[in-house]
Amino acid sequence: IPFGIATIATILEEAGHDVELFVITPDTPLDEYIGTYIKNERPPLFCFTAVSTQYDRIKRVAEYVKTIDESIFLTLGGHHSSLNSEDVINEGVFDAICVGEGENPVLSLTELLSDTGSFSMSETPEKYEINNLLFRDRLTGKVIKNPTGLFRQDLDSLPYMNRKLWDKWIHNPSDYPAILLGRGCPFKCTYCSNHAMKALAKGQYVRFRSPDSIIGEIKYIKDLYP
């Protein structure tokens, strides 16, 4: 389970928003899954995540979403967009790009879209001053680049992620569940982008949850999957 988007989905749910999750592979029948969902539920926002090897596929899915309903707001987060934010936003596929940690930015964006019901940077540009987000106006092509906020220091303040969202996408949800103990990595492996991700924001990069928080999540998982 990707911890980043799983945590974001949980935070949106806890704030009262309806959330649905899709896991996309090269074999996913988009009409059956994505197309049917859009026509039935009329979602205003799609959030994607991708590392570089997944980006082309995710971009094609985003373009497909536009063919079904061009009014849907499209946001991309993850390592690829964080490290190539200006290139990605200037491609014109996504309306917003998240750089770095996304819980607070995506929640703020969701509440903004819920309040306004539309996307118009030219009318209310000050509302799009959300840390970690780049916006692109569809009409003018203008890009708003906001600063990156501090790395979240208190990981215990994050909710235990809603693992039930993932049950239908995982062969055996109760088998060897993974638990995130912290964020950031102290190493600089040559094959990894860790050193670049560390430079995206200020504040302590290597952080850990408390033992009580970790034990609490273990108990939470045992209750979900006896």
Number of C-alpha atoms within 10 A of each C-alpha: 13 9 12 16 20 18 19 23 24 20 22 19 15 12 12 8 15 10 14 12 14 13 10 16 11 9 6 12 11 16 13 9 13 17 16 13 14 16 11 8 8 12 16 17 15 16 19 19 18 18 15 14 9 14 19 12 15 20 18 12 16 21 15 16 21 16 11 15 15 12 15 19 21 20 24 29 25 22 22 20 24 23 19 13 20 14 10 20 24 15 11 13 18 25 20 28 27 30 28 26 24 21 20 17 21 24 18 18 19 17 15 16 15 13 9 11 10 13 17 14 19 11 8 10 10 9 13 19 17 22 20 25 27 25 23 21 17 15 9 9 14 13 17 18 20 16 15 19 19 16 19 18 15 11 15 15 10 15 14 19 20 18 16 11 16 16 12 12 14 12 9 10 16 13 9 7 13 10 14 10 13 15 16 15 14 12 10 11 10 8 6 10 13 16 15 12 18 18 12 19 18 12 13 13 20 14 18 16 17 14 11 10 16 18 11 13 17 16 12 14 18 12 9 13 13 8
